[in-house]
Amino acid sequence: MHIADITMFHAPASGGVRTYLQAKHRVFSRFPELRTSLLVPGAERDSLGDHHTLPSLKLPLGQGYRFPLRRRGWRDALLELNPDLIEAGDPYVTAWAALDAGQRLGVPVVGFYHSDLPRLMGDRFGSVVQQRLERYVVDLYSRFDSVMAPCQAMADRLLAWGLPRVRVQPLGVDLASFHPDKHDPSLRKRLGLDPQTRLLIFVGRFSREKNIDVLLATMARLGHPWHLLLMGPGMPRSVPSNVTVIDRCCGTHEVARALASSDAMLHAGTRETFGLIALEAMASGIPVIGARAGALIENVPLGGGVLCQPLDPDAMAEATEALFSNDIAASGRHARRHVERHFDWDRVMEQLLHHYEDLVDLGSETHRRYG
């Protein structure tokens, strides 16, 4: 079976979608009967193995993201790949190109709804824009042979908007890369912190829905001996004295060491459709203090962290102190066990592959019957 993924959510600073696609290629490459191709935006048309790029407009202040403008070239590229199944990972031009190509090839097309577009845009431009985008999403995703969402909360939203069927397909975590063994005892010294410092961490890109201002206000309330390590591109430079900023895109190994060397993750995001960095933190053996919103409600287990009132620095500071009043190491061990049981990439991809096989078999049967 040949599976082709197409998405604009693929850039040097991108997070969950790129990680998911890399994991899919890594796991599926072990099966000789499977082939995976990836078609994403780039500076020019290029191919390296099964990784293909088409030239696309670079978004201003878009942290490396590029936006395809016309679907025809993307559709034609998919036709050349001639896959048995296509998965579209965004709700823009590439999604329509995937549907066009799937119809011409007679193969199933899956729409993975990774990001809550109406709510993100509604936060910026108001309820009228949000409602129009909800109608757009329903119109687009009702055309796919299968619709997937990374958490139950997002699936429920899609169903409430009027989509008839949505499959919950969680993402996973690289349990070897993100592991308590990555602990680096020299991190505190490099940050100029004494050994008794309670080190918190957040890793991600600077965007409105991450609510970095809430993290900074929380740290101002906590004061000494708490310290926050803030890692990611575009992070603010004007921060409280107990915050250290690494303002760049950080590689997996650096992030894994930093997570395993911290005491807990601080996460104020309220629009997470999966919250991959929270799962990577738990896999690294540290608990999560997060907002009681989005996918964090589903994915941060009791005993592996604590959730608090969203957008409330006082509540987050209180939750942080409450977590540390108990055995923080035991919470971290529980968090690691939870991720091992539920979010191992091998298990996640095995479930996904079964779904793909059912779609391809159903499509073949329909073609034989009506083709």
N, C-alpha and C positions, 0 to 999 in steps of 0.2 A: 504494500500500500504506500502511495506517495501522498504526503500531507504538505500542503503549502500554507504558510502563515503570511498574512499581509497586514501591516499596521504602520501608522505614522508615529506611534508611541515607542520610538526607538532612537535614543540619542545617548551621547556619552554620560549625561547626568540623569538619565531616566532610571526609574526604579523597578517597581513590581512587574510591569509587563515585559521588560527586557529580561529580567531574571527568570520569569516564567518561560519565555521562549528559549533561553539558553539551557534551562533545565530540561525542557522537552527534547531539544536536540541531543543533549548529553545522554539522557535515559534511552531515547528511541534508537540512538546509534548502536546500542548493544544488540538490536534485533536485526538480523540480516534481511528480513523480509520488509523492513520499514525504511522509508526515505523521507527526510524532512527538508523542505526548502523555505527560505525566508526572503520576503520581498519588502524592502523598507526604503524610506527616502535617504538620499545622499547628495553630495555635491555634484556628482556626475553618474552617468550610467556605467555600471561595473558589475562584475561577477567574480566571486572567489569561492570555488566549490559550489555549495548550495546556498550561499549568501549573495543576494542580488540587490543592487541599489538602482534607483531611478532619480534623475535630477529633480529637486524640489526647492521651493522658496524657503530660505532660512528665516525663521520668525524673529523679529526684533525682540530682544529681552526674553527670548524663548528658551534659554539655557541649552542651546544646541538642537532644539527640535526644528524640523522642516515640515512644510505643509504642501502636499500635492494639490494642484489646481485643476487638472483635467483628468477624468477617469479613463479616457481611451487608452493611453499608453500603459496604464497599470493593468487594465483588462487584457490588452494584447500580450503583456509580459506573462500574465497568468496562463493565457492560452498556450504560449510557447512552453511553459513548464509542464502543462498537461497533467495536473495532479488528479488523484482519485477523490480528494476532499480538500476544501479550502476553509480556512478559519480567518475571519476578519476581526482585528483587535482594536478597532476604533469606530466611531459613528460618523465618519466624514467621507471624503472622496474615495478612499480605498475600500470602504465597505460597499459602496455602490459598484465599484469596479469588480469586487469579488462576486457580487450577485450577478452582474452581467456575464462574467466568465463562467460561473457555475451553471447558468442557464444554457450557455452555448455548448459547454462540455457535457452537460447532463450529469453533473456530480453534485453531491450535497455541499451546502455552504453553512458554516457555523458562525454565529455572531457572538463574540465574547464581550460582555458589557463590563469592561474593567473600571470605567470612570463615570461618576454620576454627573453627566454634562448639564442637565437642567438645573440641578441644585447648585452646582458650582457657578454657573452663569447667573442664576437667580440671586445668589449672594451679592453679585456685583451690579446687576442691572435691574433687579426687581421682579415682582411676581408675574407680570405680563410676559416678560421674556421667558421665565421659567415655564409657564403654562404652554407657550408656543413650542418650546423645545421638548416638552413632554409629548406633545402630539407628534412632533417630528420623530422622536425616538420610537414611538409606537408604530408609526407608518413604516419606518425603516426596518425595525427588528421583526415585525410581523411577516416579513418576506423571507426570513432565514428558515432553513430546515430545522435548526436547533438554536436556542438562545441559552447562553450560560452566564451566570453571575458568580462572583467569588465569595459571596456570603448570603445568608438567608435574608438579612435585612434588605439587601439590594434586590434580591429576587422578589421579595414581597412588594417592593415599590413598583417594579416592572409589572407585576401581576395586577396591582391596584390601578395602574394606568390603563390597563386593558389588554395586555399581552396574555394569550391563553395558556402558554406553557413556558416555564423557565426552569432550567436545571442548575442547581447549586454545585459549582465546581471549585472547591477551594484550591488555593495555591499551596506551595510547600516550602520547605527550608532545607538548605544544604547542611545536613547534620554534621558532616565532617569539617566543613569550613568554619561553621559557627558552633564552637564547642568550648566548654569551660577550660580545656587544656590550653587554649590560646591566651590565657591570662599572662600579662606582662607585668612583673613586679616593679619594673622601672618606670612605668607610666606616670605615677604620681610625682616621682622625682623630676621627670622631664617637664611636668606642668608646674613645678615649683610648689607642690603641695606637701604638707606633712603627712605621715602615715595614718593619722587619725581622721583625716578628712573623709567625709561621706561624699563619695563621688557619684554624681548623676550624669546621665548622658542622653543626648538626642542626636540622631543622624537623619538627614533628609535635605531636600531642597527648600529654599526659602520661598514659600508661597502663602497666600492669604489663609487657605484652609488649614495650614499647619499650626496657626495661632502661636507663632514664636513670641509675640508680645506677652502672651499669657505665661509662657515659660520664664521670661525675663522678670515679669512681675512676681511670679512665685519665688524666684531666687532672691529677689529683693526682700521679700517677707521672711524667708528662711534664714538668711544671713549666715554667719559662722556657726558650725564648721562645715556647712554644706557648700558644694561646688558643682557647677554644671559644665560639662564639655559639650559644646555645640558644634557639630560637624556637618558641612555641606555647602554647596555653592550659593552665593548671594546672601549669606547670613549677615546680620547687622554687626557693625563694629562698635557702636555705642551701647555698652552693656554694663550691668552691675559688676562690681569688683570681684564677685565670686562666680564669674562666668568666663570661660576660655573659649574663644572662637577659632575654628579652623575653617576658613572661608574658601573652600575649593571642593571639587569632586574627589572623593577619597575611594581608593580601591578596596576590593573585598577583604584582602588580608589586613589592611590597616584598620578597617571598620571592625573586623572580627576580633582583633587584638584589643581595640578600645572597648568594645562591648564586654568582653570577658574580663577586662581589668577594672570595670566600673562596678558599683554596688547595685544600681538600679537604673531603669530607663524612665525618663520623664517625657510624657507624650500628651500634648494638648489638642491634637487633631480631632476634629468633629465630623469630617467628611470621608473617613477611611472606608473604602469598599473591601479591603482585606487587612491592611495594616501590617505589611510584610516585615517592616523593621522591628515591630514589636515582637513578632514571632522569632526573628533572628536574635533579638536580645534574650528571649526566654531560652532559645536553643543554646545560647552562650552561658546559661546558668545564672541569669539575673532576673529578678521580677520586674514588673511594669507598673508604674503609677500613671494612669491615663484618664482621659475624659470618658464619662459614661455615655458613649455615642458611637454610632456606626458599627463597624465590624469589631471594634475593641470589646464590645459587650459580649460578642460570641466567642472571641478568641483568647481573651485573657481570663484564665480560670480562677475560681475561688481558691485562694492559697498560693497562687502564682503571681499575685499582684493585687492592686486595689484600684477601683475606679471611683471617680468623684464627679460632682456637679460640673458640667462643661462651662468653659469660659469664665471660671471663677478662681483667681489666683489664691484667695484665702482657703477655699476648699481643697485646692491642690496641695497647698503647703500643709494643711492639716492631715490630708491623706498620706503625704510623704512621711510626716512624723509618726503617724499611726503604724505605717508599714514597718518602720525601723524600730518601733517599740517591741516588735516580736523578733523571732529568729530570721534574720534576713537571708542567711545562707540556706536555711531550710526552704524558704520561699523560692529561692533560685533553683534548688534541686527539684522541687515540685514542678516548677515552670519547665525545666528541661525534660522531665518525664512526660509532661503533657504534650510537648511538641513531638517527641519521639513516637508517641502513640498515634497521633492524629495527622501530622504534617510532614512525614517523610516523603521526599519527592518520588521515590520509587513507588510507593503505595498510591500517591496522588496520580501519577502518570499511568499506572496500571488501570485505575478506574476510568481515566480519560480515554485510554486506548480502547477499552471495551465499548465505550459510547461511540467512538469513531467507527468501530467495526460494525456495530448495529446500524449506524446511519448508512454506511457504504453497502451493507448487505440489503437493507431496505431499498436503497436507490437502485441496486442491481435488479432486485425482484420487480420493482415498479417498471423499470426499463424493459425487462423481458415481457411483462404483461401488457404494457401499453406502447412500447417503443416500435 
